[in-house]
Amino acid sequence: MLKIDLTGKTVIITGATGQLGRVMAQKAAQCGANVIIHYSKNESAARMLEEEITSYNVRAFSVQADVTKQESVDAMREKIEKEFVMPDIIICAAVIQYEWVDVLSQPIEDYYSQFESCVMHNVYMAKAFVPHLKAQKYGRFISINTECAYLAEANCSAYTAGKRGMDGLLRCLAKEIAADNITVNEIAPGWTISYIDRENGTQKQESYDRIVPMGRRGTDEEVANMAMFLASDLASFTTGCYIPVCGGRVMPAI
Ligand SMILES: NC(=O)c1ccc[n+]([C@@H]2O[C@H](COP(=O)([O-])OP(=O)(O)OC[C@H]3O[C@@H](n4cnc5c(N)ncnc54)[C@H](OP(=O)(O)O)[C@@H]3O)[C@@H](O)[C@H]2O)c1
């Protein structure tokens, strides 16, 4: 039977305390990987996740950092190097949330926050962790983009600009490190069902469901499944891709 096996690998997930990050952390553990749980403010969620992950008979390590600050990401790398194991698989999921309004009303600081959390976050993570991947001639760099970046809808300009910037950065990175056997890919979810919707019973969103060709929202599990596929050896020759997980709402042209 073909299955996703990450035994012996170590995964770091930024924003592992978030809605999507926590499911990717759980899935990585279920696939046999050791998991580095990155958090920003929600230490208690990180500790709970750490406890859950060790129940899968793999190792877990929680670490705090502000991904918008290079010195903070570098300090996280040093802590991991000293106290745990350097990761083979980098998953960048952290993002700063803000209120979406039209360009004329959007506060300027939101454009900076999206640039920092979508673009610079990935730059700092690459500078901190890719040298190790290059040295071992193996690695995966996976970032969470969004269908919004492709759609460029009204009232979404700061997020769209940040995520499109991320896309440009990662396409260049993919070419720069491909020969080192490191793949770089992006997952682009639609508006995804998470534990928050399950708690509140808000999974169904009729006006959104109607515009998705598959007629429903995707789930955190479906996004995590794609991340595990990209992290695995099954995706060994796939790099530089923006992969929608949004039920057909966006279909990038060839
Ligand atoms: N959820 C969706 O429907 C959806 C759809 C499309 C794309 N996405 C993308 O998927 C990714 C995950 O989204 P999500 O919905 O899971 O987000 P979320 O629930 O809002 O979680 C955000 C995560 O980012 C961390 N974070 C925020 N600011 C940070 C900072 N300055 N430094 C370090 N970490 C910081 C938070 O840490 P703490 O909680 O520890 O403070 C949290 O773990 C994002 O890149 C998002 O753009 C999500």
Ligand as a Chemical Component Dictionary entry (heavy atoms), coordinates in Angstrom:
data_LIG
# 
_chem_comp.id                   LIG 
_chem_comp.type                 NON-POLYMER 
_chem_comp.pdbx_formal_charge   0 
_chem_comp.three_letter_code    LIG 
# 
loop_
_chem_comp_atom.comp_id 
_chem_comp_atom.atom_id 
_chem_comp_atom.alt_atom_id 
_chem_comp_atom.type_symbol 
_chem_comp_atom.charge 
_chem_comp_atom.model_Cartn_x 
_chem_comp_atom.model_Cartn_y 
_chem_comp_atom.model_Cartn_z 
_chem_comp_atom.pdbx_ordinal 
LIG N1  N1  N 0  -8.130 29.762 7.138  1  
LIG C1  C1  C 0  -8.420 29.952 5.854  2  
LIG O1  O1  O 0  -9.595 29.857 5.413  3  
LIG C2  C2  C 0  -7.315 30.278 4.883  4  
LIG C3  C3  C 0  -7.630 30.388 3.520  5  
LIG C4  C4  C 0  -6.618 30.659 2.614  6  
LIG C5  C5  C 0  -5.322 30.808 3.045  7  
LIG N2  N2  N 1  -5.051 30.724 4.375  8  
LIG C6  C6  C 0  -3.642 30.895 4.768  9  
LIG O2  O2  O 0  -3.289 29.799 5.590  10 
LIG C7  C7  C 0  -2.360 30.207 6.583  11 
LIG C8  C8  C 0  -2.899 29.847 7.959  12 
LIG O3  O3  O 0  -4.103 30.558 8.164  13 
LIG P1  P1  P 0  -4.996 30.332 9.459  14 
LIG O4  O4  O 0  -6.407 30.604 9.070  15 
LIG O5  O5  O -1 -4.630 29.029 10.089 16 
LIG O6  O6  O 0  -4.504 31.544 10.367 17 
LIG P2  P2  P 0  -4.841 31.843 11.902 18 
LIG O7  O7  O 0  -5.776 30.819 12.449 19 
LIG O8  O8  O 0  -5.221 33.279 11.986 20 
LIG O9  O9  O 0  -3.433 31.657 12.608 21 
LIG C9  C9  C 0  -2.405 32.585 12.382 22 
LIG C10 C10 C 0  -1.110 32.004 12.938 23 
LIG O10 O10 O 0  -0.066 32.940 12.694 24 
LIG C11 C11 C 0  0.623  33.191 13.905 25 
LIG N3  N3  N 0  1.118  34.571 13.873 26 
LIG C12 C12 C 0  0.406  35.716 13.736 27 
LIG N4  N4  N 0  1.229  36.787 13.744 28 
LIG C13 C13 C 0  2.496  36.302 13.889 29 
LIG C14 C14 C 0  3.788  36.891 13.978 30 
LIG N5  N5  N 0  3.988  38.213 13.901 31 
LIG N6  N6  N 0  4.848  36.080 14.152 32 
LIG C15 C15 C 0  4.687  34.753 14.226 33 
LIG N7  N7  N 0  3.500  34.118 14.129 34 
LIG C16 C16 C 0  2.413  34.901 13.968 35 
LIG C17 C17 C 0  -0.378 32.938 15.018 36 
LIG O11 O11 O 0  0.330  32.598 16.217 37 
LIG P3  P3  P 0  -0.345 32.646 17.711 38 
LIG O12 O12 O 0  -1.736 32.066 17.549 39 
LIG O13 O13 O 0  0.550  31.783 18.535 40 
LIG O14 O14 O 0  -0.342 34.072 18.139 41 
LIG C18 C18 C 0  -1.159 31.758 14.446 42 
LIG O15 O15 O 0  -0.494 30.553 14.711 43 
LIG C19 C19 C 0  -2.150 31.698 6.370  44 
LIG O16 O16 O 0  -0.973 31.908 5.648  45 
LIG C20 C20 C 0  -3.375 32.142 5.597  46 
LIG O17 O17 O 0  -3.129 33.257 4.797  47 
LIG C21 C21 C 0  -6.011 30.464 5.293  48 
# 
loop_
_chem_comp_bond.comp_id 
_chem_comp_bond.atom_id_1 
_chem_comp_bond.atom_id_2 
_chem_comp_bond.value_order 
_chem_comp_bond.pdbx_ordinal 
LIG N1  C1  SING 1  
LIG C1  O1  DOUB 2  
LIG C1  C2  SING 3  
LIG C2  C3  SING 4  
LIG C2  C21 DOUB 5  
LIG C3  C4  DOUB 6  
LIG C4  C5  SING 7  
LIG C5  N2  DOUB 8  
LIG N2  C6  SING 9  
LIG N2  C21 SING 10 
LIG C6  O2  SING 11 
LIG C6  C20 SING 12 
LIG O2  C7  SING 13 
LIG C7  C8  SING 14 
LIG C7  C19 SING 15 
LIG C8  O3  SING 16 
LIG O3  P1  SING 17 
LIG P1  O4  DOUB 18 
LIG P1  O5  SING 19 
LIG P1  O6  SING 20 
LIG O6  P2  SING 21 
LIG P2  O7  DOUB 22 
LIG P2  O8  SING 23 
LIG P2  O9  SING 24 
LIG O9  C9  SING 25 
LIG C9  C10 SING 26 
LIG C10 O10 SING 27 
LIG C10 C18 SING 28 
LIG O10 C11 SING 29 
LIG C11 N3  SING 30 
LIG C11 C17 SING 31 
LIG N3  C12 SING 32 
LIG N3  C16 SING 33 
LIG C12 N4  DOUB 34 
LIG N4  C13 SING 35 
LIG C13 C14 SING 36 
LIG C13 C16 DOUB 37 
LIG C14 N5  SING 38 
LIG C14 N6  DOUB 39 
LIG N6  C15 SING 40 
LIG C15 N7  DOUB 41 
LIG N7  C16 SING 42 
LIG C17 O11 SING 43 
LIG C17 C18 SING 44 
LIG O11 P3  SING 45 
LIG P3  O12 DOUB 46 
LIG P3  O13 SING 47 
LIG P3  O14 SING 48 
LIG C18 O15 SING 49 
LIG C19 O16 SING 50 
LIG C19 C20 SING 51 
LIG C20 O17 SING 52 
# 
